């Protein structure tokens, strides 16, 4: 209200706003789909961690066994529980790394996916694709340390879902509904 007009909008001091370079926007637009794919891998690892934790809790539930060999069975249960816990923590760490696009996820996710290639036939396809996502040119760029700054500088750039994305989501929902129906019957 420098001139006394109460309806005049306040003057904004915009000299502190950092300009977003066109290069950063172009780079982000070229790689936003790859970001989305890597974050989807993180979602898969997160679901794996949840499923492993459910299996761990189911394994640790007390049973109705009055047999004298309970101590040997408990030793096996504890060993199995330790393995499940290790794999659950590994999946959770990988889920965090993929979801945040952390550069270190390349080096932790690669050996896990190389081992996953042994899970014939579906695991081989999934982990081969994950290795491709990690080590292709776009994957190396998205998981580079300086890419996080590009993401911070371009918050307006968003991924636009395609028809194929919606079809894949519908197929996943049907798959999970089928798995749930198997367990409920």
C-alpha positions, 0 to 999 in steps of 0.5 A: 500500500505504498500509494494508499490503494488497499486493492493493489496486490503486494509487490513480490521480491523475485530476485531470490528465485533461482531460474530453472535452466531449459537444459534441466527441464529437457533432461528431466522430461527425457528421463522422467519415464525411466525415473518412474520405471525405477521407482516401480522396481522399488515398489516391487521390492517393497511388496517383497519385503512386506510379503517376507515379513508376513511369512516371518510372522507366520513362521514365528507363530507358536504351534500345537506340538508336544513332540520331544523334537521341538528343540530341533524344530525350533532351531530350524525355525530360528534359522529360517526366520533369520534368513527371512528377516535378512531378505526382508531387510534387504528388500526394504533397503532396496525399495528405499533406494529405488524409490528415492533414486539413490545412486548407491542402489546400482551397486546393491541392486546389481548383485541381487538382480544377478542372483535373481536371474537364477529364478527361472523363468519369470524371475529371469525376465524381471531381473534382466529388465531390472539390470537393464534399467540400472545400467542403460544410459538413461539408468546411469543418468537418473542414478547419477549423483547430480541428477537429484539436483535436476529433480529438485530444480524441476518439480513441475515435470511429472510423468503422464501415464499412458494407456499401457500403464493403465492396462498393466495396472489392471493386469497387476490388480487382477493378478493380486486378486487371483492370488488372494482368491487362492489363499482365501479358498 
